[in-house]
Amino acid sequence: MELTVGKFATAVNTTIRTLRYYEKIGLLVPEKKNDSNQKIYARDELKKFYNIQLLKSMGWPLNEIKQMLEETAYSFREMVDMQEAVLLDQRNKINSSLAMMTRIKKVIHETGDLTNEDMMLLMNAIRLEEDQRTILKHYFSSNTVEQIMPKTKQQQIAFDRLNRRLLLFFQEAIHNELGPDSQEVQRELKELLAMVPASINELFNSEMGSEKQSEMFKALLPTDMVEFFAEALQVLYNSPYEEKED
């Protein structure tokens, strides 16, 4: 088999431009020429081309492929194991991103369209769940953390609804100039906390201390809402509001 660059490109279903680039970077350089002084691709180039395509399909960049093929004793087994780990990590990241998109689209379906800021806040809350879980484990029992942070799809849906309700309520409270100690804010906050399967006492009596409560919500709320929420929590804990009968 001896083919000119054009015929070889057709035979292996690639382009002349690609082959020229491979030659330019020293990845696939034809060693022979025909009687017309044209570079020709023979059996060795064919084998090397398919090895290059194989490695590309596994996610290796061309500069690393070049290094590997230049080494006479590289271990393909080690390379496969290493690249498998890389691809599995990439797959996990892609799956996580797709799951996050599915969850936020469900929130939009249930509550209507979101502003760009709100959408990014809620998506960050989802994206940072594992980080939040790790942080909370330093301050709460494992059982409490497992109750607070969602794992099943049903728990995730409930958690996303709670975050959306929390965000919307404090946006409206600040917009309507309600104080953190107002009865309306305290009533709603009490209802929201009742939806979280962890007692307010455990939250405040943990090693985090009440002055650090806002740290838990930085990934969810803007600074003004974080401060508002932290103050409202402090009011609720120190002098909990109780509804009076009319």
C-alpha positions as CSV (number, residue, x, y, z in Angstrom):
1,M,0.0,0.0,0.0
2,E,1.4,3.3,-1.1
3,L,-0.9,6.3,-1.3
4,T,-0.5,10.0,-1.9
5,V,-1.8,12.4,0.8
6,G,-5.1,12.9,-1.0
7,K,-5.9,9.2,-1.6
8,F,-4.8,8.4,1.9
9,A,-7.1,11.0,3.4
10,T,-10.0,9.5,1.4
11,A,-9.1,6.0,2.5
12,V,-9.0,6.7,6.2
13,N,-11.9,9.2,6.1
14,T,-10.0,12.3,7.1
15,T,-8.9,15.5,5.4
16,I,-5.7,16.6,3.7
17,R,-5.6,19.5,6.1
18,T,-5.5,17.1,9.1
19,L,-2.7,15.1,7.6
20,R,-0.7,18.2,6.9
21,Y,-1.1,19.3,10.4
22,Y,-0.1,16.0,11.8
23,E,3.0,16.2,9.6
24,K,3.7,19.8,10.7
25,I,3.8,18.8,14.4
26,G,5.8,15.7,13.8
27,L,3.0,13.3,14.7
28,L,2.6,11.5,11.4
29,V,5.4,12.1,8.9
30,P,5.5,10.0,5.7
31,E,9.0,8.5,5.3
32,K,8.8,7.6,1.6
33,K,8.3,9.5,-1.7
34,N,7.2,8.2,-5.1
35,D,8.8,8.7,-8.5
36,S,7.1,12.1,-8.7
37,N,8.8,13.1,-5.5
38,Q,5.4,13.1,-3.7
39,K,5.2,11.9,-0.1
40,I,3.4,8.7,0.2
41,Y,1.6,6.9,3.0
42,A,2.4,3.2,3.4
43,R,1.4,0.5,5.8
44,D,3.4,1.9,8.7
45,E,1.6,5.3,8.4
46,L,-1.7,3.6,8.2
47,K,-1.1,1.7,11.4
48,K,0.2,4.8,13.2
49,F,-2.8,6.9,12.0
50,Y,-5.3,4.4,13.5
51,N,-3.3,4.4,16.7
52,I,-3.5,8.2,16.8
53,Q,-7.3,8.0,16.2
54,L,-7.6,5.4,19.0
55,L,-5.8,7.6,21.5
56,K,-7.8,10.6,20.4
57,S,-11.0,8.7,21.0
58,M,-9.8,8.0,24.6
59,G,-9.4,11.7,25.2
60,W,-5.6,12.1,24.9
61,P,-4.4,15.5,23.4
62,L,-2.2,15.4,20.4
63,N,1.0,16.6,22.1
64,E,0.7,13.7,24.6
65,I,-0.1,11.2,21.9
66,K,3.1,12.3,20.1
67,Q,5.2,11.7,23.2
68,M,3.7,8.3,23.8
69,L,4.2,7.1,20.3
70,E,7.8,8.3,20.3
71,E,8.6,6.3,23.4
72,T,9.6,2.8,22.4
73,A,8.5,1.2,25.6
74,Y,5.4,3.0,26.8
75,S,2.9,0.9,28.6
76,F,-0.5,0.9,26.9
77,R,-2.0,-0.9,29.9
78,E,-0.9,2.0,32.2
79,M,-2.1,4.5,29.7
80,V,-5.5,2.8,29.5
81,D,-5.9,2.7,33.3
82,M,-4.9,6.4,33.7
83,Q,-7.1,7.6,30.9
84,E,-10.0,5.6,32.2
85,A,-9.8,7.4,35.5
86,V,-9.8,10.8,33.7
87,L,-12.8,9.8,31.5
88,L,-14.8,8.5,34.5
89,D,-14.1,11.8,36.3
90,Q,-15.3,13.7,33.3
91,R,-18.4,11.5,33.0
92,N,-19.2,12.1,36.7
93,K,-18.9,15.9,36.1
94,I,-21.2,15.7,33.1
95,N,-23.8,13.6,34.9
96,S,-23.7,16.1,37.8
97,S,-24.2,19.0,35.5
98,L,-27.1,17.3,33.7
99,A,-28.7,16.4,37.0
100,M,-28.4,20.0,38.1
101,M,-30.1,21.2,34.9
102,T,-32.9,18.7,35.4
103,R,-33.6,19.9,38.9
104,I,-33.5,23.6,38.0
105,K,-35.9,23.0,35.0
106,K,-38.3,21.3,37.4
107,V,-38.2,24.4,39.7
108,I,-38.9,26.6,36.7
109,H,-41.8,24.3,35.6
110,E,-43.3,24.5,39.1
111,T,-42.8,28.2,39.9
112,G,-42.5,30.0,36.6
113,D,-39.5,31.5,34.9
114,L,-36.6,32.7,37.1
115,T,-34.4,35.8,36.7
116,N,-30.8,35.1,35.7
117,E,-29.6,35.9,39.2
118,D,-32.1,33.7,40.9
119,M,-31.4,30.8,38.5
120,M,-27.7,31.0,39.1
121,L,-28.2,31.3,42.9
122,L,-30.3,28.2,43.0
123,M,-28.1,26.2,40.6
124,N,-25.1,27.1,42.8
125,A,-27.0,25.8,45.8
126,I,-27.4,22.5,44.0
127,R,-23.8,22.5,42.7
128,L,-22.4,23.1,46.2
129,E,-24.4,20.5,48.1
130,E,-21.5,18.1,48.5
131,D,-19.3,20.9,49.8
132,Q,-22.0,22.0,52.2
133,R,-22.4,18.4,53.4
134,T,-18.7,18.2,54.1
135,I,-18.7,21.5,56.0
136,L,-21.8,20.6,58.1
137,K,-20.2,17.3,59.2
138,H,-17.7,19.3,61.1
139,Y,-20.5,20.8,63.3
140,F,-23.4,18.4,63.3
141,S,-24.0,14.7,63.8
142,S,-23.9,12.6,60.7
143,N,-27.6,11.7,61.2
144,T,-28.5,15.4,61.2
145,V,-26.5,16.2,58.1
146,E,-28.1,13.3,56.3
147,Q,-31.5,14.7,57.2
148,I,-30.7,18.2,56.1
149,M,-28.9,17.5,52.9
150,P,-30.9,15.8,50.1
151,K,-29.8,12.5,48.6
152,T,-32.9,10.9,47.0
153,K,-34.7,12.5,44.1
154,Q,-37.7,13.2,46.4
155,Q,-35.5,14.9,49.0
156,Q,-33.9,16.9,46.3
157,I,-37.2,18.1,44.9
158,A,-38.3,19.2,48.4
159,F,-35.0,20.9,49.1
160,D,-35.1,22.8,45.8
161,R,-38.7,24.0,46.6
162,L,-37.6,25.1,50.0
163,N,-34.7,27.1,48.6
164,R,-36.9,28.7,46.0
165,R,-39.5,29.6,48.7
166,L,-36.8,30.9,50.9
167,L,-35.2,33.1,48.2
168,L,-38.6,34.5,47.1
169,F,-39.7,35.3,50.6
170,F,-36.7,37.2,51.7
171,Q,-36.6,39.1,48.3
172,E,-40.1,40.2,49.0
173,A,-39.5,41.0,52.6
174,I,-36.5,43.2,51.8
175,H,-38.4,44.8,48.9
176,N,-41.4,45.5,51.2
177,E,-39.0,46.9,53.8
178,L,-40.1,44.4,56.5
179,G,-37.8,44.1,59.5
180,P,-36.2,40.7,60.4
181,D,-38.2,41.0,63.7
182,S,-41.6,41.6,62.0
183,Q,-44.4,39.2,62.8
184,E,-44.8,38.3,59.1
185,V,-41.1,37.5,58.7
186,Q,-41.0,35.5,61.9
187,R,-44.1,33.5,61.1
188,E,-42.8,32.6,57.6
189,L,-39.3,31.7,59.0
190,K,-40.9,29.5,61.6
191,E,-42.8,27.6,58.9
192,L,-39.7,27.3,56.7
193,L,-37.6,25.9,59.5
194,A,-40.4,23.4,60.3
195,M,-39.8,22.0,56.9
196,V,-36.1,21.3,57.7
197,P,-35.6,18.0,59.6
198,A,-33.2,19.5,62.2
199,S,-34.1,21.4,65.3
200,I,-33.4,25.1,65.6
201,N,-31.8,24.4,69.0
202,E,-29.3,22.0,67.5
203,L,-28.5,24.6,64.8
204,F,-27.7,27.3,67.3
205,N,-26.1,25.2,70.0
206,S,-23.6,23.6,67.6
207,E,-19.9,24.5,67.6
208,M,-20.6,26.9,64.7
209,G,-22.1,29.3,67.1
210,S,-25.0,31.6,66.2
211,E,-22.6,34.3,64.9
212,K,-21.5,31.9,62.1
213,Q,-24.9,30.9,60.8
214,S,-24.7,33.1,57.7
215,E,-21.8,31.0,56.5
216,M,-24.2,28.2,55.7
217,F,-26.2,30.3,53.3
218,K,-23.6,32.2,51.4
219,A,-23.9,29.9,48.5
220,L,-27.6,30.4,48.4
221,L,-28.3,34.1,49.1
222,P,-26.9,37.5,48.3
223,T,-25.1,39.3,51.1
224,D,-28.1,41.5,52.0
225,M,-30.3,38.4,52.3
226,V,-27.7,36.5,54.2
227,E,-27.5,39.3,56.8
228,F,-31.3,39.6,56.9
229,F,-31.8,35.8,57.3
230,A,-29.1,35.6,60.1
231,E,-30.7,38.4,62.0
232,A,-34.2,36.9,61.6
233,L,-32.9,33.6,62.9
234,Q,-31.3,35.3,65.9
235,V,-34.6,37.0,66.7
236,L,-36.5,33.7,66.4
237,Y,-34.1,31.9,68.7
238,N,-33.9,34.6,71.4
239,S,-37.5,35.6,71.5
240,P,-39.5,33.2,69.2
241,Y,-42.6,34.7,67.8
242,E,-45.9,32.9,68.6
243,E,-49.1,33.6,66.9
244,K,-51.8,35.0,69.1
245,E,-55.5,34.3,68.6
246,D,-57.6,37.1,67.2
